[in-house]
Amino acid sequence: MIPSSIFSPTVMYTEFLRPNHRLNDSEYLKNEMMTDFLNCFGVQDLTNGISEAIQDSFVQGLDLGNFTDSAPGYLDAAGVFFLKAGGWQTAKLHAKYASSNTFYYSFDFESDDTMFRWLFMGLTDLPYRTGVTHADEMLYIFSFPGQLEGQQIVVKDRMVKLWTNFAIYGNPTPEADSEWQALNIPEWLPVTTEDHKFMLIQDECTLETEFPNRWHIALQEDGNLPKEPEMPTWESYNSLEDEREAFLITMIVFIVAFVAAAGGIVFLKYKK
């Protein structure tokens, strides 16, 4: 389960940007905010290379000097750093090495009832839409104060069925219990090394492929996608890492050979 992460950007907004009057400081927003943003996740970017890469991926084409305009990009980036990338990588590693199946879902059902109200009671007038908050699906699995209605009840029935089936059978949509079909839930296929399936839970449930395709969801929903929104997959990243290692090995061999050759030349010169 990896929903959008609104938590980290909101803490940064309420505890740092707003009290320090940074929201209208366009120079700070354009030149320094990304560094502070990365610091929230323990990322030290001394060369500014990571900041540039994140800006190209998440806020390219946006007005960085305007927090309201750039906020959706920061929300997307926070979700990836805080939860999504690590969760997705863990799921793929589990699928590769574990003996049991791996089922992955993204809870993207948005409603007026949200954990955001519990985490940030009394906070209003945010310059961005909060959307789905981390742990929102808990409202549909366990008993919380409040009254579910309409589509919320449908989502609650689906979540309870999926979770109980998984607890009993190790499969959210097993053949042994077909009640999930009456709830209009598609068969949930596990994540494998060859096929990266996940269940997208919104008003309806749909089986999707490649979770990173939704790593720009805030920008997509706001209709202001960066010019080059495609995120590199972990496969392409690993491929680049392999190329980097091969390059380093080649360079080491070259340097060793060069030093040996130079040493040989010097040795022969002095021997004469």
C-alpha positions in Angstrom: 0.0 0.0 0.0 1.5 3.3 -1.1 -0.9 6.3 -1.3 0.2 9.8 -2.0 2.3 11.4 0.7 1.0 14.8 1.8 2.6 14.5 5.3 6.2 15.7 4.7 5.4 18.7 2.4 2.7 19.8 4.9 5.1 19.6 7.8 7.6 21.6 5.8 4.9 24.2 5.0 3.5 24.6 8.5 6.8 24.4 10.5 9.3 26.1 8.2 8.0 27.9 5.1 5.1 29.7 6.5 6.5 30.8 9.9 9.8 31.9 8.3 8.0 33.9 5.6 9.5 31.9 2.8 6.3 31.5 0.8 6.6 34.9 -0.9 10.4 34.8 -1.2 10.8 33.9 -4.9 14.6 33.8 -4.8 14.6 31.2 -1.9 11.9 29.2 -3.6 13.8 29.1 -6.9 17.3 28.6 -5.6 17.3 27.0 -2.1 14.0 25.3 -1.4 14.9 22.1 -3.3 18.0 21.7 -1.1 15.9 22.1 2.1 13.3 19.7 0.7 15.9 17.0 0.1 17.3 17.6 3.6 13.9 16.6 5.0 14.7 13.1 3.6 18.3 13.1 4.8 19.7 13.7 1.3 22.9 15.8 1.3 23.3 17.3 -2.2 26.7 19.1 -2.1 27.1 19.2 -5.9 23.5 20.2 -6.6 23.2 17.3 -9.0 20.3 15.6 -7.2 18.4 18.9 -7.0 18.7 19.4 -10.7 17.6 15.9 -11.4 14.6 16.2 -9.2 13.6 19.5 -10.7 13.9 18.1 -14.2 11.7 15.1 -13.2 9.0 16.8 -11.0 8.9 20.6 -11.4 10.3 21.3 -14.9 8.2 23.9 -16.6 6.6 25.1 -13.4 7.2 28.5 -11.8 9.5 27.6 -9.0 9.3 31.1 -7.6 5.5 30.5 -7.0 4.9 28.0 -4.3 1.3 27.4 -5.3 2.3 26.6 -8.8 5.2 24.3 -7.9 3.6 22.6 -4.9 2.1 19.6 -6.9 5.5 18.7 -8.1 6.9 18.8 -4.6 4.0 16.6 -3.4 4.8 14.0 -6.1 8.5 14.1 -5.2 7.8 13.7 -1.5 5.6 10.7 -2.2 8.3 9.1 -4.2 11.1 9.8 -1.6 9.0 9.1 1.5 7.1 6.0 0.5 6.6 5.0 -3.1 10.1 4.3 -4.5 11.2 2.3 -1.4 7.9 0.4 -1.2 7.9 -0.5 -4.9 11.5 -1.6 -4.7 10.7 -3.7 -1.7 7.8 -5.4 -3.4 9.9 -6.3 -6.4 12.7 -7.7 -4.2 10.1 -9.7 -2.3 8.7 -11.0 -5.5 12.2 -12.0 -6.7 13.4 -13.8 -3.5 10.5 -14.7 -1.3 8.6 -18.0 -1.6 5.2 -16.4 -1.2 3.3 -14.2 -3.6 3.6 -10.4 -3.4 0.5 -8.3 -3.9 0.8 -4.5 -4.2 -1.8 -1.8 -4.1 -2.1 1.9 -4.3 -5.0 3.4 -2.4 -6.2 6.4 -4.3 -9.8 6.7 -3.3 -10.4 10.3 -2.4 -13.2 11.5 -0.1 -14.0 14.1 2.5 -13.1 11.7 5.3 -9.3 11.6 5.4 -6.5 10.9 7.9 -5.2 14.4 7.0 -7.8 15.9 9.3 -6.5 13.8 12.2 -2.9 14.5 11.5 -3.3 18.3 11.0 -6.4 19.2 13.0 -7.5 22.8 12.4 -5.2 23.4 9.5 -7.0 25.1 6.6 -6.2 27.3 3.6 -3.4 25.2 2.3 -2.2 26.4 -1.2 -2.6 22.9 -2.6 -5.1 20.1 -2.7 -4.5 17.5 0.0 -6.0 14.6 -2.0 -5.3 11.1 -0.5 -3.2 11.0 2.7 -0.9 8.2 3.9 -3.0 5.6 5.8 -6.4 6.8 4.5 -7.3 3.2 3.8 -7.3 2.5 7.5 -10.6 4.3 7.7 -12.1 1.6 5.5 -10.6 -1.4 7.3 -10.9 -0.5 11.0 -13.5 1.3 13.1 -13.0 5.0 13.3 -15.3 7.8 14.4 -17.5 9.0 11.6 -20.2 7.7 9.3 -19.3 6.2 6.0 -21.8 6.7 3.2 -22.3 6.2 -0.6 -19.2 5.0 -2.4 -17.3 4.9 0.9 -19.4 1.9 1.9 -18.5 0.1 -1.3 -14.8 0.8 -0.9 -15.1 -0.3 2.7 -16.6 -3.7 1.7 -13.9 -4.2 -0.9 -11.1 -3.3 1.4 -12.3 -5.7 4.1 -12.8 -8.5 1.6 -9.4 -8.1 0.1 -7.6 -7.9 3.4 -9.5 -10.8 5.0 -9.0 -13.0 1.9 -5.3 -12.2 2.0 -5.1 -13.1 5.7 -6.9 -16.4 5.2 -5.7 -17.6 1.8 -2.6 -15.5 1.1 -4.4 -14.2 -2.0 -6.8 -11.2 -2.0 -8.9 -12.7 -4.8 -8.7 -16.5 -4.3 -10.7 -19.2 -6.2 -11.8 -20.6 -2.8 -13.8 -17.5 -2.1 -15.5 -15.8 -5.1 -17.4 -13.1 -3.1 -14.9 -10.5 -4.4 -16.3 -10.9 -7.9 -19.7 -9.6 -6.7 -17.9 -6.5 -5.5 -16.6 -5.8 -9.0 -13.0 -6.4 -8.0 -10.8 -7.8 -10.9 -8.6 -10.7 -10.2 -5.5 -9.4 -8.4 -2.3 -10.7 -10.0 0.9 -10.7 -8.0 4.0 -8.8 -8.7 6.6 -11.0 -10.5 10.1 -10.3 -11.8 8.6 -10.2 -15.3 5.3 -8.6 -14.7 4.9 -5.6 -12.3 1.2 -5.7 -11.6 -0.5 -3.7 -8.8 -4.1 -2.9 -7.8 -5.2 0.7 -8.2 -8.0 1.3 -5.7 -10.1 4.4 -6.5 -13.9 4.6 -6.9 -13.4 1.3 -8.8 -10.6 -1.2 -8.6 -8.4 -1.7 -11.7 -5.3 -3.9 -12.2 -2.5 -1.8 -13.5 1.1 -2.3 -14.5 4.2 -0.3 -13.4 3.5 1.8 -10.4 6.1 4.5 -11.3 3.6 5.6 -14.0 1.6 7.2 -11.2 4.5 9.0 -9.7 3.4 12.4 -11.1 -0.2 12.0 -10.0 -0.6 15.4 -8.3 0.6 17.1 -11.5 -1.6 15.0 -13.7 -4.7 15.7 -11.6 -3.9 19.4 -11.6 -3.4 19.4 -15.4 0.1 20.9 -15.2 2.5 18.1 -16.1 6.2 18.9 -16.5 7.5 18.9 -20.1 9.3 15.6 -19.6 7.3 13.6 -17.0 8.6 10.1 -17.6 10.4 8.8 -14.6 13.3 6.3 -15.1 12.3 2.8 -14.0 14.3 0.9 -11.5 15.3 -1.4 -14.3 16.8 1.5 -16.3 18.5 2.7 -13.1 20.0 -0.7 -12.5 21.1 -0.9 -16.1 22.9 2.5 -15.7 24.5 1.2 -12.5 25.8 -1.9 -14.4 27.2 0.3 -17.1 28.8 2.5 -14.5 30.4 -0.5 -12.9 31.6 -1.8 -16.2 33.0 1.6 -17.0 34.8 1.8 -13.7 36.3 -1.7 -14.2 37.5 -0.7 -17.7 39.0 2.5 -16.4 40.8 0.6 -13.6 42.2 -1.9 -16.0 43.3 0.9 -18.3 45.0 2.8 -15.5 46.8 -0.4 -14.3 47.9 -1.2 -17.8 49.0 2.4 -18.4 51.0 2.4 -15.2 52.5 -1.0 -16.0 53.5 0.2 -19.5 54.9 3.4 -18.2 56.9 1.5 -15.5 58.2 -0.9 -18.2 59.3 2.0 -20.4 61.1 3.7 -17.5 62.7 0.3 -16.4 64.0 -0.4 -20.0 65.2 3.2 -20.3 67.3 3.0 -17.2 68.4 -0.5 -17.9 70.1 0.7 -21.0 
